[in-house]
């Protein structure tokens, strides 16, 4: 397991447990009691550490290399998944994956950003940063869902849309705006969960849903902490301070009314028990989707629009 900087005491305890187990295997020693004692200390340290994470520490957890990404969610939650590719205009963007499948018996269209899990897949998926053709593919799939009266699930996990020259030449801003517009215009239920990073317009293009959920240690912001720090202080060294100012944690955003609910993660973050974290997301998605399926198409769309128009009004009142 890869440990973050603030997890150093936990890493040391985990290292001692590993050494004891190795000694026990080699010498036939009875180490059960000592391992149990150290394991209890690990759990206590995890609880203490993760109960008071700063915004910058949550950002690090959201970016953890072992955190489960979109494809793993699809593999566990979606049966009979059939991927659909291409925007029918330029190319297929591997940073966004989507297709048809069954979610707990209900036919759905699922769309999400995929970061990859090793060097090869990260390069293939462009580190989860979509180009315009990715957002146009998402629009195509959402309209397909509307045509066949299928609900849409979206999983958000991106540092932001790809800012390359080619992406700008092919209309990155327009593609993001059109994708956001499509989300708001759909007459089928749309439920979103931010499972890692929700970066700027690259995230909102898939996240304008009837219900917006976030994992406990996910982040969602208008700009990355590093980007904010470079603008305000001309230095990336102020990223931790910027993270606090951005109010990017799930807890901050729930209190501001930007998201609707927080999905609790296993102790120590989703990367420690990915299957349990994915199942928790599945349970919450299913509960909200079941409620939305009783509404008509016009009701679904009007409630979604009203939800976003209401953001900020309570704070201003």
Secondary structure, DSSP 8 states (H G I E B T S, - for coil): ----GGGHHHHHHHHHHHHHHHHHHHH----HHHHHHHHHHHHHHHHHHHTT--HHHHHHHHT-TTS--HHHHHHHHEEEEEE----SSS---TTEEEEEEEETTEEEEEEEE---SSHHHHHHTGGG---HHHHHHHHHHHHHHHHTT-EEEEEEEES-S---HHHHHTTHHHHHHHHHHHHHH-SS-EEEEEEEEEEHHHHHHHH--SEEEEETT-EEESS-HHHHHHHHTS-GGGHHHHHHHHT-BHHHHHHHTSSSEEE---TT-GGGSHHHHHHHHHHHHHHHHHHHTTS-HHHHHHHHHHHHHHTTHHHH-
